[in-house]
Amino acid sequence: MRPEPPAEWIGAAVDAARTLRSYTRWEAIQWLKSANGRYTTRSVYAILLHDPMRPEPFGIYVGWTHHAPNERYREHKKGEGFSDVQKYHVRLLTELYRHLNPMKPKEAVEMEKALYRALKAAGIGWVTMGNKRRAPKEKKK
């Protein structure tokens, strides 16, 4: 049986994600390809992580992709991308991103950072975006 965080923890994450809105969602056409044959939409996604050795055993990985989120999740499980996802993945958290997708590429990059910040602000302690795209540190006041 896969580990699941407390319902309150998931609820806090969902509430944080629901504060975000995609502004290009209805402009992004999923089946439309660009001149070079690539799809023109992107999706953000979130993966539940579990590491029983951490003080906070549950966490969330946030990313964006030009694939469908479930396809990107399968790639993570095979070892493509951030290594913590392969080690500690539990499942996709579709309830965090379903209302946002699809979106235009530029917005996906910003939405990944916004979702990261919203989850951190909601008290989800272990939130990560992978090696290459760390969220900017909050400015000290």
Buried (B, 14 or more C-beta within 10 A) or exposed (E): EEEEBEEEBBEBBEEBBEEBEBEBBEEBEEEEEEEEEEBBBBBBBBBBBBBEEEEEBBBBBBBBBBBBBEEBBEBBEEEEBBEBBBEBBBEBBEBBBEEBBBBBBEBBBEBBBBBBBBBBEBEBEBBBBBEEBEBEEEEEE
